[in-house]
Amino acid sequence: MNIDRSKVIAIITGIFSLLLGILYLGLVQILDFRGEMIPAPVEMLLSAFLYHALLPAAIAFGYSY
């Protein structure tokens, strides 16, 4: 039985693909097991954005908090 190089590469690629698929499904199951994902409150996101957006400008102009 003569298996050339392209067939060996195809077999290795297929095994690698199956392993990645199984690992992905396992990761999804673990993340799904944690429960319902509740988004962060909008107020927190807006204040964090403003803080990080305005802090470099305040530092550049020499203002202190």
mmJSON file of the N, C-alpha and C atoms, coordinates in Angstrom:
{"data_MODEL":{"atom_site":{
"group_PDB":["ATOM","ATOM","ATOM","ATOM","ATOM","ATOM","ATOM","ATOM","ATOM","ATOM","ATOM","ATOM","ATOM","ATOM","ATOM","ATOM","ATOM","ATOM","ATOM","ATOM","ATOM","ATOM","ATOM","ATOM","ATOM","ATOM","ATOM","ATOM","ATOM","ATOM","ATOM","ATOM","ATOM","ATOM","ATOM","ATOM","ATOM","ATOM","ATOM","ATOM","ATOM","ATOM","ATOM","ATOM","ATOM","ATOM","ATOM","ATOM","ATOM","ATOM","ATOM","ATOM","ATOM","ATOM","ATOM","ATOM","ATOM","ATOM","ATOM","ATOM","ATOM","ATOM","ATOM","ATOM","ATOM","ATOM","ATOM","ATOM","ATOM","ATOM","ATOM","ATOM","ATOM","ATOM","ATOM","ATOM","ATOM","ATOM","ATOM","ATOM","ATOM","ATOM","ATOM","ATOM","ATOM","ATOM","ATOM","ATOM","ATOM","ATOM","ATOM","ATOM","ATOM","ATOM","ATOM","ATOM","ATOM","ATOM","ATOM","ATOM","ATOM","ATOM","ATOM","ATOM","ATOM","ATOM","ATOM","ATOM","ATOM","ATOM","ATOM","ATOM","ATOM","ATOM","ATOM","ATOM","ATOM","ATOM","ATOM","ATOM","ATOM","ATOM","ATOM","ATOM","ATOM","ATOM","ATOM","ATOM","ATOM","ATOM","ATOM","ATOM","ATOM","ATOM","ATOM","ATOM","ATOM","ATOM","ATOM","ATOM","ATOM","ATOM","ATOM","ATOM","ATOM","ATOM","ATOM","ATOM","ATOM","ATOM","ATOM","ATOM","ATOM","ATOM","ATOM","ATOM","ATOM","ATOM","ATOM","ATOM","ATOM","ATOM","ATOM","ATOM","ATOM","ATOM","ATOM","ATOM","ATOM","ATOM","ATOM","ATOM","ATOM","ATOM","ATOM","ATOM","ATOM","ATOM","ATOM","ATOM","ATOM","ATOM","ATOM","ATOM","ATOM","ATOM","ATOM","ATOM","ATOM","ATOM","ATOM","ATOM","ATOM","ATOM","ATOM"],
"id":[1,2,3,4,5,6,7,8,9,10,11,12,13,14,15,16,17,18,19,20,21,22,23,24,25,26,27,28,29,30,31,32,33,34,35,36,37,38,39,40,41,42,43,44,45,46,47,48,49,50,51,52,53,54,55,56,57,58,59,60,61,62,63,64,65,66,67,68,69,70,71,72,73,74,75,76,77,78,79,80,81,82,83,84,85,86,87,88,89,90,91,92,93,94,95,96,97,98,99,100,101,102,103,104,105,106,107,108,109,110,111,112,113,114,115,116,117,118,119,120,121,122,123,124,125,126,127,128,129,130,131,132,133,134,135,136,137,138,139,140,141,142,143,144,145,146,147,148,149,150,151,152,153,154,155,156,157,158,159,160,161,162,163,164,165,166,167,168,169,170,171,172,173,174,175,176,177,178,179,180,181,182,183,184,185,186,187,188,189,190,191,192,193,194,195],
"type_symbol":["N","C","C","N","C","C","N","C","C","N","C","C","N","C","C","N","C","C","N","C","C","N","C","C","N","C","C","N","C","C","N","C","C","N","C","C","N","C","C","N","C","C","N","C","C","N","C","C","N","C","C","N","C","C","N","C","C","N","C","C","N","C","C","N","C","C","N","C","C","N","C","C","N","C","C","N","C","C","N","C","C","N","C","C","N","C","C","N","C","C","N","C","C","N","C","C","N","C","C","N","C","C","N","C","C","N","C","C","N","C","C","N","C","C","N","C","C","N","C","C","N","C","C","N","C","C","N","C","C","N","C","C","N","C","C","N","C","C","N","C","C","N","C","C","N","C","C","N","C","C","N","C","C","N","C","C","N","C","C","N","C","C","N","C","C","N","C","C","N","C","C","N","C","C","N","C","C","N","C","C","N","C","C","N","C","C","N","C","C","N","C","C","N","C","C"],
"label_atom_id":["N","CA","C","N","CA","C","N","CA","C","N","CA","C","N","CA","C","N","CA","C","N","CA","C","N","CA","C","N","CA","C","N","CA","C","N","CA","C","N","CA","C","N","CA","C","N","CA","C","N","CA","C","N","CA","C","N","CA","C","N","CA","C","N","CA","C","N","CA","C","N","CA","C","N","CA","C","N","CA","C","N","CA","C","N","CA","C","N","CA","C","N","CA","C","N","CA","C","N","CA","C","N","CA","C","N","CA","C","N","CA","C","N","CA","C","N","CA","C","N","CA","C","N","CA","C","N","CA","C","N","CA","C","N","CA","C","N","CA","C","N","CA","C","N","CA","C","N","CA","C","N","CA","C","N","CA","C","N","CA","C","N","CA","C","N","CA","C","N","CA","C","N","CA","C","N","CA","C","N","CA","C","N","CA","C","N","CA","C","N","CA","C","N","CA","C","N","CA","C","N","CA","C","N","CA","C","N","CA","C","N","CA","C","N","CA","C","N","CA","C","N","CA","C","N","CA","C"],
"label_alt_id":[null,null,null,null,null,null,null,null,null,null,null,null,null,null,null,null,null,null,null,null,null,null,null,null,null,null,null,null,null,null,null,null,null,null,null,null,null,null,null,null,null,null,null,null,null,null,null,null,null,null,null,null,null,null,null,null,null,null,null,null,null,null,null,null,null,null,null,null,null,null,null,null,null,null,null,null,null,null,null,null,null,null,null,null,null,null,null,null,null,null,null,null,null,null,null,null,null,null,null,null,null,null,null,null,null,null,null,null,null,null,null,null,null,null,null,null,null,null,null,null,null,null,null,null,null,null,null,null,null,null,null,null,null,null,null,null,null,null,null,null,null,null,null,null,null,null,null,null,null,null,null,null,null,null,null,null,null,null,null,null,null,null,null,null,null,null,null,null,null,null,null,null,null,null,null,null,null,null,null,null,null,null,null,null,null,null,null,null,null,null,null,null,null,null,null],
"label_comp_id":["MET","MET","MET","ASN","ASN","ASN","ILE","ILE","ILE","ASP","ASP","ASP","ARG","ARG","ARG","SER","SER","SER","LYS","LYS","LYS","VAL","VAL","VAL","ILE","ILE","ILE","ALA","ALA","ALA","ILE","ILE","ILE","ILE","ILE","ILE","THR","THR","THR","GLY","GLY","GLY","ILE","ILE","ILE","PHE","PHE","PHE","SER","SER","SER","LEU","LEU","LEU","LEU","LEU","LEU","LEU","LEU","LEU","GLY","GLY","GLY","ILE","ILE","ILE","LEU","LEU","LEU","TYR","TYR","TYR","LEU","LEU","LEU","GLY","GLY","GLY","LEU","LEU","LEU","VAL","VAL","VAL","GLN","GLN","GLN","ILE","ILE","ILE","LEU","LEU","LEU","ASP","ASP","ASP","PHE","PHE","PHE","ARG","ARG","ARG","GLY","GLY","GLY","GLU","GLU","GLU","MET","MET","MET","ILE","ILE","ILE","PRO","PRO","PRO","ALA","ALA","ALA","PRO","PRO","PRO","VAL","VAL","VAL","GLU","GLU","GLU","MET","MET","MET","LEU","LEU","LEU","LEU","LEU","LEU","SER","SER","SER","ALA","ALA","ALA","PHE","PHE","PHE","LEU","LEU","LEU","TYR","TYR","TYR","HIS","HIS","HIS","ALA","ALA","ALA","LEU","LEU","LEU","LEU","LEU","LEU","PRO","PRO","PRO","ALA","ALA","ALA","ALA","ALA","ALA","ILE","ILE","ILE","ALA","ALA","ALA","PHE","PHE","PHE","GLY","GLY","GLY","TYR","TYR","TYR","SER","SER","SER","TYR","TYR","TYR"],
"label_asym_id":["A","A","A","A","A","A","A","A","A","A","A","A","A","A","A","A","A","A","A","A","A","A","A","A","A","A","A","A","A","A","A","A","A","A","A","A","A","A","A","A","A","A","A","A","A","A","A","A","A","A","A","A","A","A","A","A","A","A","A","A","A","A","A","A","A","A","A","A","A","A","A","A","A","A","A","A","A","A","A","A","A","A","A","A","A","A","A","A","A","A","A","A","A","A","A","A","A","A","A","A","A","A","A","A","A","A","A","A","A","A","A","A","A","A","A","A","A","A","A","A","A","A","A","A","A","A","A","A","A","A","A","A","A","A","A","A","A","A","A","A","A","A","A","A","A","A","A","A","A","A","A","A","A","A","A","A","A","A","A","A","A","A","A","A","A","A","A","A","A","A","A","A","A","A","A","A","A","A","A","A","A","A","A","A","A","A","A","A","A","A","A","A","A","A","A"],
"label_entity_id":["1","1","1","1","1","1","1","1","1","1","1","1","1","1","1","1","1","1","1","1","1","1","1","1","1","1","1","1","1","1","1","1","1","1","1","1","1","1","1","1","1","1","1","1","1","1","1","1","1","1","1","1","1","1","1","1","1","1","1","1","1","1","1","1","1","1","1","1","1","1","1","1","1","1","1","1","1","1","1","1","1","1","1","1","1","1","1","1","1","1","1","1","1","1","1","1","1","1","1","1","1","1","1","1","1","1","1","1","1","1","1","1","1","1","1","1","1","1","1","1","1","1","1","1","1","1","1","1","1","1","1","1","1","1","1","1","1","1","1","1","1","1","1","1","1","1","1","1","1","1","1","1","1","1","1","1","1","1","1","1","1","1","1","1","1","1","1","1","1","1","1","1","1","1","1","1","1","1","1","1","1","1","1","1","1","1","1","1","1","1","1","1","1","1","1"],
"label_seq_id":[1,1,1,2,2,2,3,3,3,4,4,4,5,5,5,6,6,6,7,7,7,8,8,8,9,9,9,10,10,10,11,11,11,12,12,12,13,13,13,14,14,14,15,15,15,16,16,16,17,17,17,18,18,18,19,19,19,20,20,20,21,21,21,22,22,22,23,23,23,24,24,24,25,25,25,26,26,26,27,27,27,28,28,28,29,29,29,30,30,30,31,31,31,32,32,32,33,33,33,34,34,34,35,35,35,36,36,36,37,37,37,38,38,38,39,39,39,40,40,40,41,41,41,42,42,42,43,43,43,44,44,44,45,45,45,46,46,46,47,47,47,48,48,48,49,49,49,50,50,50,51,51,51,52,52,52,53,53,53,54,54,54,55,55,55,56,56,56,57,57,57,58,58,58,59,59,59,60,60,60,61,61,61,62,62,62,63,63,63,64,64,64,65,65,65],
"pdbx_PDB_ins_code":[null,null,null,null,null,null,null,null,null,null,null,null,null,null,null,null,null,null,null,null,null,null,null,null,null,null,null,null,null,null,null,null,null,null,null,null,null,null,null,null,null,null,null,null,null,null,null,null,null,null,null,null,null,null,null,null,null,null,null,null,null,null,null,null,null,null,null,null,null,null,null,null,null,null,null,null,null,null,null,null,null,null,null,null,null,null,null,null,null,null,null,null,null,null,null,null,null,null,null,null,null,null,null,null,null,null,null,null,null,null,null,null,null,null,null,null,null,null,null,null,null,null,null,null,null,null,null,null,null,null,null,null,null,null,null,null,null,null,null,null,null,null,null,null,null,null,null,null,null,null,null,null,null,null,null,null,null,null,null,null,null,null,null,null,null,null,null,null,null,null,null,null,null,null,null,null,null,null,null,null,null,null,null,null,null,null,null,null,null,null,null,null,null,null,null],
"Cartn_x":[0.842,0.0,0.883,0.667,1.5,0.65,0.952,0.253,1.191,0.79,1.666,1.495,2.327,2.419,1.113,0.412,-0.824,-1.918,-1.975,-2.969,-2.652,-1.383,-0.98,-1.331,-1.06,-1.384,-2.899,-3.677,-5.141,-5.646,-5.085,-5.494,-5.145,-3.943,-3.519,-4.395,-4.689,-5.547,-6.946,-7.484,-8.808,-8.853,-7.837,-7.776,-7.678,-6.847,-6.696,-8.016,-8.726,-10.016,-11.034,-11.075,-11.995,-11.668,-10.391,-9.992,-10.389,-10.172,-10.572,-12.084,-12.843,-14.295,-14.763,-14.162,-14.526,-14.147,-12.957,-12.55,-13.481,-13.889,-14.811,-16.151,-16.689,-17.97,-17.852,-16.728,-16.519,-16.461,-15.769,-15.681,-17.053,-17.841,-19.182,-20.042,-19.934,-20.706,-20.305,-19.013,-18.543,-19.055,-18.964,-19.428,-20.944,-21.656,-23.113,-23.565,-22.764,-23.103,-23.097,-22.385,-22.256,-23.558,-24.515,-25.804,-26.07,-27.13,-27.564,-26.564,-26.285,-25.378,-26.207,-25.92,-26.644,-25.729,-26.176,-25.322,-25.074,-23.985,-23.649,-24.64,-24.873,-25.767,-25.202,-26.071,-25.641,-24.934,-25.371,-24.745,-23.264,-22.956,-21.564,-20.729,-21.29,-20.557,-20.306,-21.296,-21.148,-20.128,-20.172,-19.213,-17.801,-17.644,-16.312,-15.787,-16.652,-16.231,-15.797,-16.592,-16.256,-14.972,-14.777,-13.565,-12.334,-12.396,-11.233,-11.075,-12.16,-12.068,-11.544,-11.928,-11.555,-10.262,-9.858,-8.658,-7.396,-7.141,-5.928,-5.936,-7.106,-7.18,-6.902,-7.409,-7.18,-5.709,-5.078,-3.647,-2.828,-3.208,-2.464,-2.515,-3.638,-3.777,-3.363,-2.95,-2.431,-3.474,-4.7,-5.722,-5.512,-5.824,-5.709,-7.08,-7.264,-8.556,-8.531],
"Cartn_y":[-1.182,0.0,1.24,2.056,3.24,4.483,5.213,6.454,7.608,8.451,9.568,10.716,11.702,12.813,13.595,13.813,14.61,13.911,12.59,11.869,11.936,11.865,11.965,13.35,14.379,15.748,15.904,15.311,15.398,14.693,13.555,12.827,13.62,14.162,14.954,16.201,16.851,18.039,17.692,16.563,16.13,15.847,15.166,14.88,16.174,17.102,18.393,19.162,19.121,19.799,19.196,17.89,17.241,17.606,17.64,18.008,19.449,20.342,21.738,21.855,21.119,21.15,20.64,19.549,18.989,19.945,20.552,21.529,22.742,23.188,24.329,23.995,22.822,22.433,22.315,21.803,21.72,23.1,24.027,25.394,26.059,25.86,26.434,25.848,24.553,23.933,24.499,24.697,25.242,26.667,27.477,28.862,28.927,28.021,27.998,27.501,26.688,26.129,27.199,28.307,29.353,30.075,30.004,30.65,31.769,32.495,33.565,34.714,35.233,36.379,37.651,38.439,39.683,40.836,41.694,42.798,43.799,44.504,45.521,46.678,47.369,48.533,49.61,50.273,51.286,52.433,52.766,53.865,53.579,52.339,51.978,52.078,51.639,51.695,53.14,53.998,55.392,56.106,55.874,56.537,56.032,54.737,54.198,54.76,54.88,55.445,56.901,57.677,59.088,59.244,58.411,58.485,58.214,57.164,56.813,57.732,58.346,59.263,60.623,61.06,62.403,62.433,61.323,61.311,61.707,61.176,61.617,63.104,63.659,65.093,65.9,65.449,66.165,66.111,64.977,64.862,65.746,65.785,66.578,68.059,68.551,69.964,70.297,69.315,69.576,69.671,69.261,69.263,68.064,68.252,67.129,66.797,65.551,65.108,65.208],
"Cartn_z":[0.0,0.0,0.0,-0.99,-1.153,-0.902,0.178,0.502,0.194,-0.729,-1.071,-0.081,-0.25,0.708,0.817,-0.262,-0.224,0.58,0.511,1.301,2.793,3.142,4.546,5.092,4.302,4.728,4.872,3.974,4.063,5.318,5.649,6.852,8.103,8.155,9.323,9.457,8.348,8.373,8.852,8.396,8.837,10.327,10.844,12.285,13.077,12.605,13.271,13.268,12.142,12.043,13.012,13.106,14.044,15.488,15.823,17.186,17.509,16.558,16.787,16.965,16.168,16.302,17.652,18.113,19.414,20.539,20.449,21.468,21.476,20.293,20.207,20.854,20.544,21.138,22.662,23.138,24.581,25.217,24.573,25.096,25.119,24.07,24.029,25.149,25.397,26.47,27.836,28.048,29.324,29.51,28.459,28.562,28.711,28.075,28.176,29.546,30.18,31.483,32.574,32.339,33.358,33.636,32.749,32.992,32.017,32.329,31.446,31.467,30.274,30.165,30.292,31.307,31.554,31.142,30.242,29.803,30.934,30.808,31.794,31.7,32.805,32.753,31.833,31.114,30.152,30.864,32.066,32.806,33.061,33.38,33.64,32.364,31.248,29.988,29.572,29.727,29.332,30.21,31.517,32.396,32.157,31.898,31.61,30.301,29.286,28.01,28.172,28.884,29.067,29.859,30.865,31.68,30.823,30.017,29.198,28.001,27.559,26.425,26.865,28.069,28.515,29.328,29.89,30.726,29.961,28.753,28.041,27.72,27.39,27.106,28.37,29.499,30.751,31.137,30.914,31.241,30.3,29.025,28.04,28.367,28.892,29.204,30.621,31.389,32.721,33.803,33.527,34.572,35.484,36.746,37.668,38.225,38.581,39.139,40.626],
"occupancy":[1.0,1.0,1.0,1.0,1.0,1.0,1.0,1.0,1.0,1.0,1.0,1.0,1.0,1.0,1.0,1.0,1.0,1.0,1.0,1.0,1.0,1.0,1.0,1.0,1.0,1.0,1.0,1.0,1.0,1.0,1.0,1.0,1.0,1.0,1.0,1.0,1.0,1.0,1.0,1.0,1.0,1.0,1.0,1.0,1.0,1.0,1.0,1.0,1.0,1.0,1.0,1.0,1.0,1.0,1.0,1.0,1.0,1.0,1.0,1.0,1.0,1.0,1.0,1.0,1.0,1.0,1.0,1.0,1.0,1.0,1.0,1.0,1.0,1.0,1.0,1.0,1.0,1.0,1.0,1.0,1.0,1.0,1.0,1.0,1.0,1.0,1.0,1.0,1.0,1.0,1.0,1.0,1.0,1.0,1.0,1.0,1.0,1.0,1.0,1.0,1.0,1.0,1.0,1.0,1.0,1.0,1.0,1.0,1.0,1.0,1.0,1.0,1.0,1.0,1.0,1.0,1.0,1.0,1.0,1.0,1.0,1.0,1.0,1.0,1.0,1.0,1.0,1.0,1.0,1.0,1.0,1.0,1.0,1.0,1.0,1.0,1.0,1.0,1.0,1.0,1.0,1.0,1.0,1.0,1.0,1.0,1.0,1.0,1.0,1.0,1.0,1.0,1.0,1.0,1.0,1.0,1.0,1.0,1.0,1.0,1.0,1.0,1.0,1.0,1.0,1.0,1.0,1.0,1.0,1.0,1.0,1.0,1.0,1.0,1.0,1.0,1.0,1.0,1.0,1.0,1.0,1.0,1.0,1.0,1.0,1.0,1.0,1.0,1.0,1.0,1.0,1.0,1.0,1.0,1.0],
"B_iso_or_equiv":[0.0,0.0,0.0,0.0,0.0,0.0,0.0,0.0,0.0,0.0,0.0,0.0,0.0,0.0,0.0,0.0,0.0,0.0,0.0,0.0,0.0,0.0,0.0,0.0,0.0,0.0,0.0,0.0,0.0,0.0,0.0,0.0,0.0,0.0,0.0,0.0,0.0,0.0,0.0,0.0,0.0,0.0,0.0,0.0,0.0,0.0,0.0,0.0,0.0,0.0,0.0,0.0,0.0,0.0,0.0,0.0,0.0,0.0,0.0,0.0,0.0,0.0,0.0,0.0,0.0,0.0,0.0,0.0,0.0,0.0,0.0,0.0,0.0,0.0,0.0,0.0,0.0,0.0,0.0,0.0,0.0,0.0,0.0,0.0,0.0,0.0,0.0,0.0,0.0,0.0,0.0,0.0,0.0,0.0,0.0,0.0,0.0,0.0,0.0,0.0,0.0,0.0,0.0,0.0,0.0,0.0,0.0,0.0,0.0,0.0,0.0,0.0,0.0,0.0,0.0,0.0,0.0,0.0,0.0,0.0,0.0,0.0,0.0,0.0,0.0,0.0,0.0,0.0,0.0,0.0,0.0,0.0,0.0,0.0,0.0,0.0,0.0,0.0,0.0,0.0,0.0,0.0,0.0,0.0,0.0,0.0,0.0,0.0,0.0,0.0,0.0,0.0,0.0,0.0,0.0,0.0,0.0,0.0,0.0,0.0,0.0,0.0,0.0,0.0,0.0,0.0,0.0,0.0,0.0,0.0,0.0,0.0,0.0,0.0,0.0,0.0,0.0,0.0,0.0,0.0,0.0,0.0,0.0,0.0,0.0,0.0,0.0,0.0,0.0,0.0,0.0,0.0,0.0,0.0,0.0],
"pdbx_formal_charge":[null,null,null,null,null,null,null,null,null,null,null,null,null,null,null,null,null,null,null,null,null,null,null,null,null,null,null,null,null,null,null,null,null,null,null,null,null,null,null,null,null,null,null,null,null,null,null,null,null,null,null,null,null,null,null,null,null,null,null,null,null,null,null,null,null,null,null,null,null,null,null,null,null,null,null,null,null,null,null,null,null,null,null,null,null,null,null,null,null,null,null,null,null,null,null,null,null,null,null,null,null,null,null,null,null,null,null,null,null,null,null,null,null,null,null,null,null,null,null,null,null,null,null,null,null,null,null,null,null,null,null,null,null,null,null,null,null,null,null,null,null,null,null,null,null,null,null,null,null,null,null,null,null,null,null,null,null,null,null,null,null,null,null,null,null,null,null,null,null,null,null,null,null,null,null,null,null,null,null,null,null,null,null,null,null,null,null,null,null,null,null,null,null,null,null],
"auth_seq_id":[1,1,1,2,2,2,3,3,3,4,4,4,5,5,5,6,6,6,7,7,7,8,8,8,9,9,9,10,10,10,11,11,11,12,12,12,13,13,13,14,14,14,15,15,15,16,16,16,17,17,17,18,18,18,19,19,19,20,20,20,21,21,21,22,22,22,23,23,23,24,24,24,25,25,25,26,26,26,27,27,27,28,28,28,29,29,29,30,30,30,31,31,31,32,32,32,33,33,33,34,34,34,35,35,35,36,36,36,37,37,37,38,38,38,39,39,39,40,40,40,41,41,41,42,42,42,43,43,43,44,44,44,45,45,45,46,46,46,47,47,47,48,48,48,49,49,49,50,50,50,51,51,51,52,52,52,53,53,53,54,54,54,55,55,55,56,56,56,57,57,57,58,58,58,59,59,59,60,60,60,61,61,61,62,62,62,63,63,63,64,64,64,65,65,65],
"auth_comp_id":["MET","MET","MET","ASN","ASN","ASN","ILE","ILE","ILE","ASP","ASP","ASP","ARG","ARG","ARG","SER","SER","SER","LYS","LYS","LYS","VAL","VAL","VAL","ILE","ILE","ILE","ALA","ALA","ALA","ILE","ILE","ILE","ILE","ILE","ILE","THR","THR","THR","GLY","GLY","GLY","ILE","ILE","ILE","PHE","PHE","PHE","SER","SER","SER","LEU","LEU","LEU","LEU","LEU","LEU","LEU","LEU","LEU","GLY","GLY","GLY","ILE","ILE","ILE","LEU","LEU","LEU","TYR","TYR","TYR","LEU","LEU","LEU","GLY","GLY","GLY","LEU","LEU","LEU","VAL","VAL","VAL","GLN","GLN","GLN","ILE","ILE","ILE","LEU","LEU","LEU","ASP","ASP","ASP","PHE","PHE","PHE","ARG","ARG","ARG","GLY","GLY","GLY","GLU","GLU","GLU","MET","MET","MET","ILE","ILE","ILE","PRO","PRO","PRO","ALA","ALA","ALA","PRO","PRO","PRO","VAL","VAL","VAL","GLU","GLU","GLU","MET","MET","MET","LEU","LEU","LEU","LEU","LEU","LEU","SER","SER","SER","ALA","ALA","ALA","PHE","PHE","PHE","LEU","LEU","LEU","TYR","TYR","TYR","HIS","HIS","HIS","ALA","ALA","ALA","LEU","LEU","LEU","LEU","LEU","LEU","PRO","PRO","PRO","ALA","ALA","ALA","ALA","ALA","ALA","ILE","ILE","ILE","ALA","ALA","ALA","PHE","PHE","PHE","GLY","GLY","GLY","TYR","TYR","TYR","SER","SER","SER","TYR","TYR","TYR"],
"auth_asym_id":["A","A","A","A","A","A","A","A","A","A","A","A","A","A","A","A","A","A","A","A","A","A","A","A","A","A","A","A","A","A","A","A","A","A","A","A","A","A","A","A","A","A","A","A","A","A","A","A","A","A","A","A","A","A","A","A","A","A","A","A","A","A","A","A","A","A","A","A","A","A","A","A","A","A","A","A","A","A","A","A","A","A","A","A","A","A","A","A","A","A","A","A","A","A","A","A","A","A","A","A","A","A","A","A","A","A","A","A","A","A","A","A","A","A","A","A","A","A","A","A","A","A","A","A","A","A","A","A","A","A","A","A","A","A","A","A","A","A","A","A","A","A","A","A","A","A","A","A","A","A","A","A","A","A","A","A","A","A","A","A","A","A","A","A","A","A","A","A","A","A","A","A","A","A","A","A","A","A","A","A","A","A","A","A","A","A","A","A","A","A","A","A","A","A","A"],
"auth_atom_id":["N","CA","C","N","CA","C","N","CA","C","N","CA","C","N","CA","C","N","CA","C","N","CA","C","N","CA","C","N","CA","C","N","CA","C","N","CA","C","N","CA","C","N","CA","C","N","CA","C","N","CA","C","N","CA","C","N","CA","C","N","CA","C","N","CA","C","N","CA","C","N","CA","C","N","CA","C","N","CA","C","N","CA","C","N","CA","C","N","CA","C","N","CA","C","N","CA","C","N","CA","C","N","CA","C","N","CA","C","N","CA","C","N","CA","C","N","CA","C","N","CA","C","N","CA","C","N","CA","C","N","CA","C","N","CA","C","N","CA","C","N","CA","C","N","CA","C","N","CA","C","N","CA","C","N","CA","C","N","CA","C","N","CA","C","N","CA","C","N","CA","C","N","CA","C","N","CA","C","N","CA","C","N","CA","C","N","CA","C","N","CA","C","N","CA","C","N","CA","C","N","CA","C","N","CA","C","N","CA","C","N","CA","C","N","CA","C","N","CA","C","N","CA","C","N","CA","C"],
"pdbx_PDB_model_num":[1,1,1,1,1,1,1,1,1,1,1,1,1,1,1,1,1,1,1,1,1,1,1,1,1,1,1,1,1,1,1,1,1,1,1,1,1,1,1,1,1,1,1,1,1,1,1,1,1,1,1,1,1,1,1,1,1,1,1,1,1,1,1,1,1,1,1,1,1,1,1,1,1,1,1,1,1,1,1,1,1,1,1,1,1,1,1,1,1,1,1,1,1,1,1,1,1,1,1,1,1,1,1,1,1,1,1,1,1,1,1,1,1,1,1,1,1,1,1,1,1,1,1,1,1,1,1,1,1,1,1,1,1,1,1,1,1,1,1,1,1,1,1,1,1,1,1,1,1,1,1,1,1,1,1,1,1,1,1,1,1,1,1,1,1,1,1,1,1,1,1,1,1,1,1,1,1,1,1,1,1,1,1,1,1,1,1,1,1,1,1,1,1,1,1]
}}}
